[in-house]
Amino acid sequence: MSKTRGQNAYRAILAAIRDGHYKPGDPLREEEVAMRIGVSRTPVREALGRLQEKGLLEAAPGRGVAVAVLSMQQIFELYAMRQEMEGLVARFAAQHATEAEIANLERLNEQFLKADRTPKVAALINRQFHARLYDAARNRYLRQAVEDLQETIALLPETTFVQEGRTVIAHGEHKELIDAIRARDTLKAEAAGINHIRKALETRLAITDHEEAVGVFRPAR
């Protein structure tokens, strides 16, 4: 089996989790997954093993696996790391982004705003926005670390853009970030990146039925 088929199966399963086809707690059977993504069971078996190693799948009753369910503590830890990494990305982007890259971020941000009433589309454009931000940071190691973190974020149920008004508010946060990058203000860009993720966590808590979590989070900076 080629390594490429295993990698493609991995990406296809991860996309299915991100898109909500497979939800936290759902069992995954090799045969069903193979039929869904149109490959043999061998690359699927390899992909499921890799996903389990990375903590995206967990052992299910019997001999199967299921999509992992994140605890509230894991969500806090995930966002704490995301805050720091996105802050670094923003700081590096303020140092290295070209005018063309900044213009593209602005274009994506306006597309994002237009998707205010379609949360899934807004989430897709938001991922594109942040991917271009990672490009502008010009640091392959930081990008890889952030992308690994993004894989775990796929386990979170729903997008925060289902909350009324969140897309509009996030558009403003993106704009503040872009303005700091254009001004080459590294400290302001980093602060904007951190604040953006802090607000995302606050929204996440607002749409999550965990009353004990309200008021627990404190900004890292």
Secondary structure, DSSP 8 states (H G I E B T S, - for coil): --HHHHHHHHHHHHHHHHTTSS-TT-EE-HHHHHHHHTS-HHHHHHHHHHHHHTTSEEE-STT-EEE----HHHHHHHHHHHHHHHHHHHHHHHHH--HHHHHHHHHHHHHHHHTTT-HHHHHHHHHHHHHHHHHHHT-HHHHHHHHHHHHHHTTSSS-GGGSTTHHHHHHHHHHHHHHHHHTT-HHHHHHHHHHHHHHHHHHHHHTSS-GGGTTT-----
